[in-house]
Amino acid sequence: MREVFVISEEERIYRMFVVELSGLPVHLTWVGDMDKAQAAFEREKPDFIFFAVRNNNLLHNWLARFKRMQLKIPFICFLGHSNWEKRELLWMAGASEVIGLPILRKEFRIIIENLMKPAGRNEKINKDIEGDLTHYSLMDLIQSLEDGRQNGILHLYSGEHRGEIILDKGRIVNARYEKHEPVMAIRMMAQWSRGRFHFEHDKIHHKEEIKLDNQQILKECQRHHRLYEKAIEAIPDKDIVFYTSPLLDFEQVGPMARKYLLFFKHGLTPRDFMEQQGTGSLKIPENLLNWIQKKWLVKRSVYNQQVSQVEKQQSASGVKRILDRVLARRKNNYKIDYTLSSSAGKADSLEELLNRRPYLFTQHQRLKALIDALG
């Protein structure tokens, strides 16, 4: 006979279990909510626990409290209608099974009967799990994997970015993302709010490359998140469309800056840019603010003015552009030797003098009048 504690706020759920599981070698005891259950655990340790609650947040709260007690008792989670990803998170937290209510009576009985097999005949369920990062933060995933003492690799995907976190019995032992050191890699990946995750379960003993424990790593992630949010908050007009300035000389910027600036070629808001291209690095929002301050990124009104300016310059005649350059050289006071004497102090030959005379033109007023006429 297996002793089972039913932890639920509703006694009617307990009574439903009693009716549906009659005849099985189990003894059900309703202990009430988690506050009452903690007192019950001090008196008796059951073979199994049923967590039955419809509120998902309340269920996770109870599980966290249960984990802190370190009782190591297998448990099943019963909850109302929920999507697959919410169930996956409960499996990662260590649940032997997650059952949505209502459920077909025959199916329900078969599931419980299989799970209630005596110890040694029921193998632990190990499975690969995947989900969406828009629903779960990395810190929540790590906490769930730690609670379930999961062993394997957590793969993370956000746009073109790829990273992974390696766990050994729930403890983070290594992480890889580009060329960053492990803790920095986790700090950056913890900022990804879009993408997918896939936990690949294995039985390998992974080598420890990180000396911090999970809680210390999570604190590092939280500190990095505050700095990251502060850097994003400093960016002005996050919901206003910015454009790459048509006057920007791309030779002035490095290859990485050029890559990111081109995303604004057809207009993009800073918020959308951060969601699409944010890698978790503090340099991205800091550089974005710098580009706006340098006028490398401009708002639409300024962009339109600059486009008109460029078009006007391009429509000018080739002769006018050449003459503009000549005048520009004069304004810059370029020193040109117009003397007829040789550098050695000797008289130049007639041929040399004739070749140098074309450079003696100094009637700049006439040249300016010609430019005005062409304009």
VMD Tcl script that draws the C-alpha trace (Angstrom):
set ca {
  {0.00 0.00 0.00}
  {1.44 3.37 -1.08}
  {0.80 6.36 1.17}
  {-0.12 9.50 -0.81}
  {-0.55 13.06 0.46}
  {-2.98 15.19 -1.54}
  {-2.00 18.86 -1.26}
  {-4.89 20.99 -2.46}
  {-7.07 23.85 -1.29}
  {-10.18 22.00 -2.47}
  {-11.40 18.89 -0.65}
  {-13.63 17.95 -3.60}
  {-10.52 17.22 -5.69}
  {-9.32 14.85 -2.98}
  {-12.72 13.12 -2.97}
  {-12.55 12.77 -6.75}
  {-9.19 11.01 -6.38}
  {-10.66 8.65 -3.77}
  {-13.51 7.65 -6.09}
  {-11.48 7.30 -9.28}
  {-8.58 5.41 -7.69}
  {-10.61 3.00 -5.58}
  {-9.23 -0.52 -5.79}
  {-5.63 0.56 -6.31}
  {-3.07 -0.18 -3.58}
  {-2.89 3.47 -2.48}
  {-4.01 5.29 0.64}
  {-4.91 8.94 0.03}
  {-4.74 11.60 2.73}
  {-5.93 15.14 2.18}
  {-3.58 17.46 4.09}
  {-4.96 20.80 2.85}
  {-2.85 23.63 1.46}
  {0.94 23.93 1.67}
  {0.90 25.53 5.12}
  {-0.90 22.52 6.57}
  {1.17 20.12 4.48}
  {4.40 21.34 6.06}
  {3.06 20.42 9.48}
  {1.92 17.03 8.15}
  {5.40 16.27 6.79}
  {6.81 16.63 10.30}
  {4.53 13.81 11.48}
  {4.76 11.47 8.50}
  {6.65 11.02 5.24}
  {4.42 9.72 2.41}
  {5.56 7.62 -0.55}
  {4.07 10.04 -3.05}
  {2.58 13.54 -3.22}
  {-0.24 14.88 -5.39}
  {-0.14 18.64 -5.92}
  {-3.61 19.61 -7.17}
  {-4.13 23.32 -7.82}
  {-5.58 25.24 -10.77}
  {-3.55 28.44 -10.27}
  {-0.19 27.99 -11.99}
  {1.60 30.68 -9.96}
  {0.35 29.20 -6.69}
  {1.50 25.76 -7.80}
  {5.05 26.99 -8.48}
  {5.07 28.73 -5.11}
  {4.14 25.50 -3.37}
  {6.76 23.56 -5.31}
  {9.46 26.05 -4.34}
  {8.53 25.67 -0.68}
  {8.47 21.90 -1.03}
  {11.93 21.89 -2.64}
  {13.38 23.92 0.20}
  {12.32 21.15 2.59}
  {14.59 18.71 0.69}
  {12.30 15.75 1.33}
  {13.12 14.00 -1.97}
  {9.62 12.55 -2.27}
  {8.31 11.95 -5.82}
  {5.33 14.08 -6.77}
  {2.70 14.53 -9.46}
  {1.23 17.89 -10.47}
  {-2.47 18.19 -11.29}
  {-3.59 21.48 -12.79}
  {-6.28 22.96 -15.00}
  {-6.00 23.52 -18.73}
  {-2.43 24.54 -19.58}
  {-0.23 24.63 -22.64}
  {2.60 22.24 -23.31}
  {5.32 24.70 -22.30}
  {3.90 25.18 -18.80}
  {3.91 21.43 -18.34}
  {7.51 21.22 -19.52}
  {8.56 23.69 -16.86}
  {6.98 21.48 -14.18}
  {8.77 18.42 -15.55}
  {12.04 20.32 -15.36}
  {11.20 21.12 -11.73}
  {11.20 17.38 -11.06}
  {7.55 16.33 -11.41}
  {7.15 12.63 -12.18}
  {4.11 13.54 -14.27}
  {1.95 16.56 -15.05}
  {-1.75 15.82 -15.52}
  {-4.32 18.30 -16.74}
  {-7.81 18.15 -15.29}
  {-10.37 17.12 -16.34}
  {-9.07 13.88 -17.86}
  {-10.65 10.67 -19.10}
  {-11.29 8.35 -16.14}
  {-9.69 5.29 -17.72}
  {-6.59 7.19 -18.86}
  {-6.26 8.82 -15.45}
  {-6.38 5.48 -13.65}
  {-3.78 3.90 -15.96}
  {-1.35 6.79 -15.48}
  {-1.61 6.70 -11.69}
  {-1.38 2.91 -11.59}
  {1.87 2.97 -13.56}
  {3.34 5.74 -11.43}
  {2.39 3.98 -8.20}
  {4.49 0.92 -8.98}
  {6.80 -0.08 -6.11}
  {10.18 1.59 -6.00}
  {12.73 -0.07 -8.25}
  {10.22 -0.94 -10.96}
  {9.39 2.59 -11.99}
  {12.29 4.25 -13.79}
  {12.79 7.98 -13.64}
  {11.44 9.75 -16.71}
  {14.23 11.59 -18.50}
  {13.28 13.54 -21.61}
  {14.45 16.33 -23.85}
  {12.44 19.52 -23.35}
  {12.06 22.60 -25.51}
  {10.08 25.83 -25.37}
  {9.84 29.55 -26.11}
  {11.99 32.17 -24.38}
  {9.14 34.68 -24.59}
  {7.33 32.61 -21.94}
  {10.22 31.76 -19.63}
  {13.28 33.68 -18.57}
  {16.62 31.92 -18.47}
  {16.79 32.39 -14.70}
  {13.47 30.55 -14.28}
  {14.71 27.73 -16.49}
  {17.93 27.38 -14.52}
  {16.00 27.29 -11.26}
  {13.69 24.57 -12.58}
  {16.59 22.48 -13.89}
  {18.37 22.84 -10.57}
  {15.27 21.78 -8.64}
  {14.95 18.69 -10.81}
  {18.71 17.94 -10.58}
  {18.74 17.70 -14.36}
  {21.87 16.60 -16.18}
  {22.57 17.78 -19.72}
  {22.89 20.79 -22.01}
  {20.48 23.72 -22.24}
  {20.66 25.05 -25.81}
  {19.52 28.65 -26.37}
  {18.64 30.27 -29.69}
  {17.85 33.95 -30.28}
  {17.86 35.05 -33.92}
  {21.28 34.24 -35.32}
  {22.76 33.87 -31.84}
  {23.46 30.46 -30.32}
  {24.60 29.50 -26.86}
  {24.49 26.66 -24.37}
  {24.65 26.06 -20.64}
  {25.95 22.75 -19.30}
  {24.51 21.32 -16.10}
  {25.70 18.45 -13.95}
  {22.96 17.17 -11.63}
  {21.29 20.58 -11.69}
  {24.49 22.56 -11.10}
  {25.81 24.91 -13.79}
  {29.35 23.80 -14.61}
  {30.02 25.55 -17.92}
  {28.54 27.82 -20.59}
  {29.42 28.76 -24.15}
  {28.43 31.79 -26.19}
  {30.76 33.11 -28.88}
  {34.16 33.77 -27.27}
  {32.91 35.02 -23.89}
  {34.01 33.45 -20.65}
  {31.33 31.18 -19.08}
  {29.80 33.52 -16.49}
  {29.70 36.47 -18.90}
  {28.10 34.20 -21.49}
  {25.30 33.33 -19.05}
  {24.87 36.98 -18.06}
  {24.40 37.95 -21.70}
  {22.11 35.05 -22.61}
  {19.94 35.83 -19.57}
  {18.88 39.04 -21.37}
  {17.42 37.18 -24.36}
  {13.66 37.65 -24.31}
  {12.97 36.10 -27.71}
  {13.94 32.78 -29.18}
  {13.83 29.13 -28.25}
  {15.40 26.78 -25.74}
  {16.02 23.05 -25.90}
  {17.23 20.99 -22.96}
  {19.14 17.91 -24.10}
  {19.23 15.36 -21.31}
  {22.31 13.16 -20.94}
  {24.08 11.02 -18.35}
  {27.56 12.45 -18.84}
  {29.57 13.75 -15.91}
  {30.42 17.23 -17.17}
  {33.67 18.87 -16.13}
  {33.33 21.87 -13.85}
  {34.57 25.11 -15.43}
  {32.64 27.57 -13.24}
  {33.53 27.98 -9.58}
  {30.39 29.91 -8.63}
  {27.27 28.08 -7.49}
  {23.91 28.56 -9.21}
  {22.66 31.20 -6.79}
  {25.80 33.28 -7.22}
  {25.45 33.02 -11.00}
  {21.80 34.08 -10.81}
  {22.81 37.11 -8.74}
  {25.36 38.01 -11.41}
  {22.61 37.74 -14.02}
  {20.30 39.97 -12.00}
  {23.02 42.61 -11.57}
  {23.80 42.52 -15.28}
  {20.09 42.79 -16.07}
  {19.79 45.98 -13.99}
  {22.75 47.53 -15.82}
  {21.36 46.40 -19.17}
  {17.93 47.89 -18.46}
  {19.56 51.13 -17.27}
  {21.55 51.39 -20.51}
  {18.40 50.84 -22.58}
  {16.49 53.38 -20.50}
  {19.12 56.01 -21.34}
  {18.31 55.74 -25.06}
  {15.99 58.62 -26.05}
  {12.81 58.20 -28.11}
  {12.92 54.41 -28.10}
  {9.64 54.18 -30.04}
  {10.56 56.80 -32.67}
  {11.85 55.59 -36.04}
  {15.49 56.47 -36.72}
  {17.37 56.29 -40.02}
  {21.02 55.97 -40.90}
  {22.23 59.45 -41.85}
  {22.77 59.80 -45.64}
  {25.74 62.05 -44.81}
  {27.48 59.31 -42.82}
  {30.81 58.24 -44.25}
  {30.91 54.52 -43.54}
  {34.68 54.60 -43.85}
  {34.67 56.35 -40.46}
  {33.09 53.42 -38.64}
  {34.26 49.91 -37.89}
  {32.81 46.77 -39.48}
  {30.58 45.82 -36.52}
  {29.14 49.33 -36.17}
  {28.58 49.40 -39.93}
  {26.71 46.11 -39.72}
  {24.32 47.40 -37.04}
  {23.88 50.87 -38.58}
  {22.69 49.31 -41.83}
  {19.67 47.90 -39.98}
  {18.42 51.50 -39.76}
  {18.78 52.11 -43.50}
  {15.03 51.87 -44.09}
  {14.00 53.04 -40.61}
  {13.80 51.22 -37.28}
  {12.95 52.12 -33.70}
  {15.62 51.61 -31.01}
  {13.22 49.33 -29.13}
  {12.71 47.05 -32.14}
  {16.43 47.06 -32.82}
  {17.22 45.95 -29.27}
  {14.61 43.20 -29.41}
  {15.90 41.93 -32.75}
  {19.65 42.44 -32.40}
  {20.32 42.75 -28.67}
  {22.88 40.14 -27.69}
  {22.76 40.89 -23.98}
  {26.00 42.87 -24.19}
  {25.98 46.29 -22.54}
  {27.93 47.65 -25.52}
  {24.91 47.40 -27.83}
  {22.63 49.91 -26.01}
  {25.63 52.09 -25.12}
  {26.75 52.22 -28.77}
  {23.19 52.91 -29.91}
  {23.03 55.95 -27.63}
  {26.42 57.09 -28.93}
  {25.30 56.83 -32.58}
  {22.22 58.94 -31.89}
  {24.30 61.57 -30.11}
  {26.79 61.67 -33.00}
  {23.91 62.12 -35.48}
  {24.81 58.89 -37.24}
  {21.18 57.96 -36.61}
  {18.62 60.70 -37.24}
  {14.87 61.12 -37.08}
  {12.74 61.25 -40.21}
  {12.56 65.05 -40.52}
  {16.35 65.40 -40.40}
  {16.74 62.38 -42.65}
  {14.52 63.97 -45.33}
  {16.53 67.21 -45.18}
  {19.78 65.31 -45.57}
  {18.41 63.28 -48.48}
  {17.47 66.55 -50.25}
  {20.93 67.91 -49.57}
  {22.59 64.84 -51.05}
  {20.31 64.89 -54.10}
  {21.10 68.57 -54.69}
  {24.81 67.88 -54.53}
  {24.48 64.96 -56.91}
  {22.48 67.05 -59.41}
  {25.20 69.73 -59.64}
  {27.20 69.70 -62.91}
  {30.54 68.01 -63.08}
  {32.24 71.30 -63.94}
  {30.77 73.03 -60.90}
  {31.96 70.26 -58.59}
  {35.47 70.56 -60.03}
  {35.48 74.33 -59.58}
  {34.15 73.98 -56.04}
  {37.12 71.81 -55.26}
  {39.51 74.38 -56.75}
  {38.05 77.13 -54.56}
  {38.07 74.84 -51.56}
  {41.78 74.31 -52.04}
  {42.31 78.08 -52.19}
  {40.34 78.57 -48.98}
  {42.41 75.91 -47.27}
  {45.55 77.96 -48.15}
  {47.42 75.16 -49.80}
  {50.99 76.39 -50.33}
  {51.94 76.12 -53.98}
  {55.27 77.37 -55.25}
  {54.52 79.83 -58.06}
  {58.05 81.25 -58.29}
  {60.08 80.92 -61.46}
  {63.36 80.28 -59.74}
  {64.71 76.81 -59.32}
  {65.21 75.29 -55.91}
  {68.92 75.10 -56.54}
  {69.16 78.85 -57.20}
  {70.00 78.33 -60.91}
  {67.96 79.79 -63.78}
  {65.47 77.32 -65.21}
  {65.46 76.44 -68.86}
  {62.89 78.01 -71.19}
  {61.15 74.64 -71.55}
  {60.75 74.33 -67.77}
  {59.33 77.84 -67.50}
  {56.78 77.19 -70.25}
  {55.67 73.99 -68.55}
  {55.13 75.79 -65.26}
  {53.29 78.86 -66.59}
  {49.80 77.17 -66.65}
  {49.89 77.14 -62.85}
  {50.23 80.91 -62.63}
  {46.48 81.56 -63.03}
  {45.35 83.89 -60.24}
  {42.18 85.54 -61.56}
  {39.90 83.94 -59.01}
  {37.19 86.62 -59.34}
  {36.52 85.57 -62.91}
  {36.48 81.96 -61.81}
  {33.91 82.77 -59.11}
  {31.72 84.61 -61.64}
  {31.80 81.54 -63.86}
  {30.75 79.34 -60.94}
  {27.85 81.65 -60.10}
  {26.73 81.60 -63.72}
  {26.79 77.80 -63.76}
  {24.81 77.67 -60.52}
}
mol new
graphics top color blue
foreach p $ca { graphics top sphere $p radius 0.5 }
foreach p [lrange $ca 0 end-1] q [lrange $ca 1 end] { graphics top cylinder $p $q radius 0.2 }
display resetview
